[in-house]
Amino acid sequence: MEAEEFQGLIQNRRHMENTSKLKIGVLLPHVKLYGGIKRFFELGNHFVDLGHDFTAFTPAGEIPTWFKFKGSIKNKAELISQDLDALFFTELSLLDDVLTSKAQRKIFYIVNPSVNLNKIKMHKEIEFFANSSNLLKRAKSKFGIDAFPALGGVNLNNFPVKKIKPIVPNEPFTVMAYGRIAEGRKGTMYVVKACERLQKKGYKVKLLLFDTPVTDKIQKAIDRFKTTVPFEFVLNHPVEHNALLFHKADIFVAPEKKTGYANTVVEAMACGIPVVATSSGTNDLLFHNQTGLLITRNSYKIRDAIIKLITNYNLCVELTTNARKNVERLDWSILAAKIIHNIMEKKVKDH
């Protein structure tokens, strides 16, 4: 390539990076409070802050009542007429709508470890992003897909660090977990059983559970919940104030199974709360005895990990300090900028 031609490409790229406003969209199945849905509202706000247009297309143009979204909301029927630089989706059921859209780039953002990617891979125009190292590895090993590592995120501005204090012997301490009891893969009942075992050994433990019931099934499971351990079950807590809940906890436990990215774990770590968790969705977060304690889905293992933490204050300090430092690279602002760069770079090459 001639030097003049090369310089021309560089100048053109800089011009587009400085002046182009991207039009980005996401096609969502609903606007209920799930991690995969919240992801795009968080990213969308950052895209808008960076000067780009972001639109969420939903079945009936629903607006989320639990999140202050800065982008636009449009009915899914309007998607076919939109000229977009990139369109994201996360559900296999939405594939046909994406394929018929006029988006320049059609991107399946992998957030669910159970999706059969072969059904999407067969359409060569579809690209893949993944929200965790867990899902990057699965995409490559099981489907031969090299997904773009769009890993993260967390809003660090919303999660100030709590200064942890030593747990005094024979004094009450609080174990926190995600309270979505109706979904067994979340592992809430393993935490409950572990706390009941602690109680039998004489520990004064309290449970702190939280959830926003998005279906009748989830609400009924919460209504039926019982345990011998003193507990507080917080419902419909504003997501922007989740730090207030985490700051009530001494330990956070997440024995999840088949999750893409452990949102609750990263938030606990951002708050400086010692974490006990499985490897599910935590490959970017939990490094055993460095940023948290790795366990299997077993109430005895969870009990023992909790005892290890409440009897070793120095370990708690080390884990929480390392964990907070590690998750700083996963902030939504960093992820949003990375995605914008990816879209812009491809646009420049195509141009």
Secondary structure, DSSP 8 states (H G I E B T S, - for coil): --HHHHHHHHHHHHHHHHH---EEEEE-S--SS-HHHHHHHHHHHHHHHTT-EEEEEETT----SSS---SEEEEGGGGGG---SEEEE--GGGHHHHHTS--S-EEEEE--TT--THHHHTSTTEEEEESSHHHHHHHHHHH----EE----B-GGG----------TTS-EEEEEE--TT-GGG-HHHHHHHHHHHHHTT--EEEEEEE---SHHHHHHHHT---SS-EEEEES--GGGHHHHHTT-SEEEE---S-SS-HHHHHHHHTT--EEE-STT-TTT--BTTTBEE--S-HHHHHHHHHHHHT-HHHHHHHHHHHHHHHGGGBHHHHHHHHHHHHHHHHHHH-
